[in-house]
Amino acid sequence: MQSAAMTKIESLYEEMVAIRRHLHMHPELSHQEVETPAFIADKLEEMGVEVRRGVGGRGVVGTIRGAKPGKTIAFRADFDALPIDDKKDVTYKSTVPGVMHACGHDGHTAGLLGFAKAMVAMKDELPGTIVLIHQFGEELSPGGARGMIEDGCLDGVDLVYGAHIQSKMENGRVFVRDGFLQASEDALKIIVKGYGTHGAEPHTGVDPILAASHIMVALQSIVSRNADPLKELVVSIGKFHAGDADNVIPSEAVLEGTIRVFDPALRKLAGERVTAIAENVARAMGASAEVIVETGYDALWNDPEAMDIVRSAAIETLGEENVIETSPVMPVEDFAYYTQVKPGAYFFVGAKMEDDRLSFPHHHENFDFHEEAMLIAAKVFAATYFKAQAM
């Protein structure tokens, strides 16, 4: 039965490519998706899949019920795009100015639809149930995962799986890891208030730029002196804005940045240290600081037993030499919330272009990926499904 599923998935490759390119040409921003979920739901209904629309807001959930008893396994793909202008010179370039699929979500969707069509074709032989979670809003907090979970997308599910195409990882390979795979994220905003004055008379005011500069440097002591060196932590400032004239010391300076970490206790400590450092450094320099820490996505944890099923399925599908144990990465992913509710795992699928000149990172204006990765993701999903049912 698994062999028949693989053959069917291979026969659907060109259809997956066509779907992916259609979605790539018609991207929609996070939490603004209208046509994309309608397109997905229509495709699933055409296949004969039972469909729920508007799940958690803009999500789509499909259900394939096998004729034989078994587990209920969920597979998730996201479908939102990014506010980036597509600069690629390809026939399937985005038709929406300033919006593009620059992270592979179009490929995730097409791959899951291909997997679904293959499994529907053999549902009379299938054990258990397949739940297809098509999620909106992953790129922009609060994301779509929590809303879909609250709306019942995981009700009755035994295991949940997802995959992410990776444009800088070698095509033809799958990358797996037990435990923490992707970091949590908290957004920082530090508003430093001083007393504005003429740039030629700094002694008559309080310089918030100087205070903010010392705060920015001092924040790095959190990683070097407060964190266990064996635990990953990043505290980065990406924005620093103050003033509008070269001869005026302004009244305010604003720092914005991010905290990325895996360990929940270290996440809490980092937030507390940011606040303490900013407030006290500012005070020492005669200024004041207001610190806002906005909680983002939690770290993504892979259940080791659930990941073992993926690992075994991928080895069976691609060969042991093409299944790689990967290091954790600092970008975030709201798939984290699915594995907080049900045992599950998330893995990476290599999708690097054959021509290095066409290989760009995610969220880049020239981003593209090797479309064969969709085929590989669909095959590993199928192998994972059958292996999970047999356990």
C-alpha positions in Angstrom: 0.0 0.0 0.0 2.8 2.4 0.8 4.5 1.7 -2.5 1.3 2.5 -4.3 1.1 5.8 -2.4 4.6 6.7 -3.4 3.9 6.0 -7.1 0.7 8.1 -6.9 2.5 11.0 -5.3 5.2 10.9 -8.0 2.5 11.0 -10.7 1.2 14.2 -9.1 4.4 16.1 -9.1 3.6 18.4 -12.1 0.2 19.2 -10.5 2.0 20.2 -7.3 4.3 22.5 -9.3 1.3 24.1 -11.1 -0.4 24.7 -7.7 2.7 26.1 -6.2 3.3 28.5 -9.1 -0.3 29.6 -9.0 0.0 30.4 -5.3 3.3 32.1 -5.9 1.8 34.4 -8.4 -1.1 35.3 -6.1 0.3 35.7 -2.6 -1.6 37.1 0.4 -0.3 38.6 3.5 -0.7 37.1 7.0 -4.2 37.5 8.4 -5.3 39.0 5.1 -5.7 35.7 3.3 -9.0 35.4 1.4 -8.5 33.8 -2.0 -5.8 31.4 -0.8 -7.9 29.5 1.8 -10.8 29.5 -0.7 -8.5 28.0 -3.4 -7.3 25.3 -1.0 -10.7 24.4 0.3 -12.0 24.1 -3.3 -9.1 21.9 -4.3 -9.8 19.6 -1.3 -13.5 19.4 -2.0 -12.8 18.5 -5.7 -10.8 15.6 -4.4 -13.7 14.4 -2.2 -12.1 15.5 1.1 -14.4 16.6 4.0 -13.6 20.3 4.5 -14.1 22.9 7.3 -13.5 26.5 6.2 -12.8 29.5 8.4 -11.2 27.4 11.1 -9.7 29.7 13.8 -10.4 32.6 11.5 -8.9 31.9 8.0 -7.8 28.3 8.3 -8.9 25.2 6.3 -9.0 21.7 7.7 -9.6 18.6 5.6 -10.3 15.1 6.8 -9.7 11.8 5.0 -11.3 8.9 6.8 -9.8 5.5 6.0 -12.0 2.4 5.8 -10.1 0.6 8.4 -9.5 1.4 12.1 -6.4 3.2 13.1 -4.8 6.4 14.5 -5.7 9.9 13.6 -2.6 11.7 12.2 -2.5 15.4 11.4 -0.2 17.1 8.8 0.1 20.9 8.7 1.1 23.4 6.0 1.1 27.2 6.2 0.0 29.5 3.3 0.7 33.1 4.1 3.1 35.4 2.2 5.5 38.2 3.2 5.6 42.0 2.6 8.5 41.8 0.1 8.7 42.8 -3.5 9.4 39.8 -5.8 12.5 40.5 -7.8 13.0 37.1 -9.5 13.0 36.9 -13.3 10.6 33.9 -13.6 7.3 33.2 -15.3 5.6 32.6 -12.0 6.8 35.9 -10.4 4.3 37.4 -7.9 1.6 39.5 -9.6 1.0 41.5 -6.3 3.4 44.4 -5.8 5.2 44.3 -2.5 3.9 40.8 -1.6 5.6 37.5 -2.3 6.0 33.9 -1.1 9.6 34.3 0.2 9.6 31.5 2.7 8.2 28.4 0.8 4.7 28.4 2.2 3.4 28.0 -1.3 5.4 24.9 -1.6 4.2 23.6 1.8 0.6 24.0 0.6 1.2 22.4 -2.8 3.0 19.5 -1.2 0.3 18.8 1.3 -2.4 19.0 -1.4 -0.4 16.5 -3.5 -0.1 14.2 -0.5 -3.9 14.6 0.2 -4.8 13.7 -3.4 -2.7 10.6 -3.3 -4.2 9.4 -0.1 -7.8 10.1 -1.1 -7.2 7.8 -4.1 -6.6 4.9 -1.8 -8.8 5.8 1.2 -10.8 2.5 1.0 -7.6 0.7 1.9 -6.3 3.2 4.6 -6.3 2.6 8.3 -7.2 5.5 10.5 -7.8 9.1 9.6 -5.7 11.9 8.1 -6.3 15.5 9.2 -5.0 18.2 6.8 -4.3 21.5 8.6 -3.9 24.4 6.2 -2.8 27.3 8.4 -3.0 31.0 7.9 -0.9 33.8 9.5 2.3 32.0 10.5 4.6 34.9 9.6 3.0 37.4 11.8 2.3 37.0 15.6 -0.1 36.0 17.0 0.0 33.5 14.1 -2.8 31.2 13.1 -1.9 28.0 15.0 -3.4 28.9 18.4 -6.7 30.0 16.9 -7.0 26.8 14.8 -6.2 24.7 17.8 -8.8 26.5 19.9 -11.3 25.9 17.1 -10.7 22.1 17.3 -8.2 21.3 14.5 -6.4 18.8 16.8 -9.5 17.3 18.4 -9.1 13.5 18.3 -5.6 13.7 16.8 -3.0 11.2 18.0 0.1 12.7 16.3 0.8 15.9 14.4 3.5 16.6 11.8 4.8 19.4 9.8 7.7 20.2 7.5 9.5 23.3 6.3 11.3 23.7 2.9 14.8 25.1 3.4 16.4 26.9 0.5 20.0 26.8 1.9 19.9 23.0 2.7 20.8 20.5 0.1 18.0 19.3 -2.1 17.1 15.6 -1.8 17.8 15.5 1.9 15.6 15.6 5.1 16.9 17.2 8.3 15.6 15.9 11.7 16.2 16.6 15.4 14.8 15.5 18.7 13.9 18.1 21.3 14.2 21.9 20.6 14.4 22.7 16.9 13.4 26.4 16.7 13.7 29.2 19.2 11.2 31.3 21.0 11.0 35.0 20.2 10.2 38.1 22.3 10.3 41.6 20.8 12.0 44.4 22.7 11.3 48.1 22.7 13.3 50.4 25.0 12.2 54.0 25.1 15.0 56.1 26.7 14.0 59.6 27.8 16.4 62.5 28.4 16.2 66.2 28.2 16.7 67.8 24.8 19.1 70.7 24.2 21.4 72.3 21.6 24.2 70.0 20.4 26.7 72.7 21.2 25.6 72.8 24.9 25.2 69.1 26.0 25.8 70.0 29.6 22.4 71.7 29.7 20.5 68.6 28.9 20.4 64.8 29.3 21.5 62.9 26.2 19.2 59.9 25.6 21.4 58.8 22.6 24.4 58.3 24.9 22.3 56.5 27.5 20.7 54.3 24.8 24.2 53.5 23.4 25.4 52.3 26.7 22.3 50.3 27.2 22.8 48.6 23.8 26.3 47.6 24.7 25.4 46.5 28.2 22.6 44.2 26.9 25.3 41.9 25.4 26.4 41.0 29.0 23.2 39.0 29.3 24.5 36.5 26.8 28.1 36.6 28.0 27.6 36.8 31.8 24.0 35.8 32.8 23.3 32.8 30.5 24.7 29.3 30.9 27.3 29.1 28.0 25.9 25.7 27.1 22.5 27.2 26.4 21.7 29.2 23.2 20.6 32.8 23.6 20.5 35.8 21.3 19.8 39.4 22.3 19.9 41.6 19.3 19.1 45.3 18.7 17.9 45.8 15.1 16.6 49.4 15.3 18.0 52.5 16.9 16.2 55.8 16.3 16.8 59.2 17.8 16.6 62.8 16.7 16.1 64.6 13.3 18.9 67.2 13.3 22.7 66.9 13.5 23.0 69.8 16.0 20.2 68.9 18.4 20.3 66.5 21.3 16.8 65.0 21.3 14.6 64.2 24.2 14.1 60.6 23.3 15.8 57.6 21.8 14.2 54.2 20.9 15.8 50.8 20.7 14.1 47.8 19.2 15.3 44.2 19.0 14.7 40.6 19.7 15.4 37.8 22.2 15.8 34.3 20.8 16.1 31.4 23.2 15.1 27.7 23.7 15.0 27.3 27.5 11.9 28.8 29.1 13.7 29.7 32.3 16.4 31.5 30.4 13.8 33.3 28.3 12.3 34.7 31.5 15.7 35.6 32.9 16.7 37.4 29.7 13.6 39.5 29.7 14.2 40.5 33.4 17.8 41.4 32.7 16.9 43.6 29.7 14.6 45.5 31.9 17.0 45.8 34.8 19.9 46.8 32.6 18.0 49.4 30.6 16.4 51.1 33.6 19.6 51.2 35.7 22.0 52.3 33.0 19.6 55.0 32.0 19.2 56.1 35.6 23.0 56.2 36.1 23.2 58.6 33.2 20.5 60.9 34.3 17.9 59.5 31.9 15.0 57.1 32.3 14.0 54.0 30.3 10.7 52.3 29.7 11.1 48.7 28.6 8.4 46.8 26.7 8.9 43.0 26.2 6.3 41.7 23.8 6.0 37.9 24.0 6.1 36.1 20.7 6.1 32.4 19.7 7.3 29.7 22.0 10.2 27.5 21.2 9.4 24.4 19.0 9.9 21.1 20.7 9.9 17.8 18.8 8.7 14.8 20.7 11.5 12.2 20.4 9.2 9.3 19.8 7.2 11.2 17.1 10.5 12.3 15.5 11.7 8.7 15.5 8.8 7.8 13.2 9.8 10.6 10.8 13.5 9.6 10.9 12.7 6.0 10.1 10.2 7.0 7.4 12.7 9.3 5.8 15.5 6.7 5.8 13.1 4.2 4.3 12.1 6.8 1.6 15.4 8.5 0.8 18.2 6.3 2.2 20.1 6.8 5.5 22.8 9.0 3.8 20.1 11.5 3.0 18.6 11.9 6.5 20.7 14.4 8.5 20.7 15.2 12.1 20.4 19.0 12.2 21.4 21.6 14.8 18.6 23.8 16.3 18.0 27.1 14.6 17.0 30.6 15.9 14.2 31.5 13.5 10.7 31.0 15.1 7.7 28.9 14.0 4.2 28.7 15.5 4.1 25.0 14.8 5.4 25.0 18.4 1.8 25.3 19.7 0.7 22.0 18.0 3.3 20.0 19.8 2.4 21.6 23.1 -1.1 20.0 22.7 -0.3 16.7 20.9 2.8 14.6 20.4 4.4 15.6 17.2 7.4 16.6 15.2 8.6 19.2 12.6 11.4 18.6 10.1 13.2 20.4 7.4 13.3 19.4 3.7 16.3 20.5 1.7 15.4 22.7 -1.3 18.6 24.3 -2.5 18.7 25.3 -6.1 21.2 23.5 -8.3 22.6 26.8 -9.5 24.3 28.6 -6.6 23.6 31.9 -8.2 19.9 31.2 -7.7 20.2 30.1 -4.1 19.0 32.8 -1.7 18.0 32.7 2.0 14.4 32.9 3.2 12.8 36.3 3.3 15.0 37.5 0.4 13.5 39.3 -2.6 15.0 36.7 -4.9 14.0 33.7 -2.9 13.1 30.5 -4.7 13.5 26.8 -4.0 14.0 23.5 -5.8 10.5 22.3 -6.4 11.4 18.7 -6.0 11.4 19.4 -2.3 7.6 19.3 -2.4 7.6 15.8 -3.8 10.0 14.7 -1.1 7.9 16.3 1.7 4.8 14.6 0.4 6.6 11.2 0.3 7.9 11.5 3.8 4.5 12.5 5.0 3.1 9.4 3.4 5.8 7.1 4.8 5.4 8.7 8.3 1.6 8.1 8.1 2.0 4.4 7.3 4.8 3.9 9.9 2.8 5.6 12.6 -0.3 3.5 11.8 1.8 0.3 12.1 3.2 1.1 15.6 
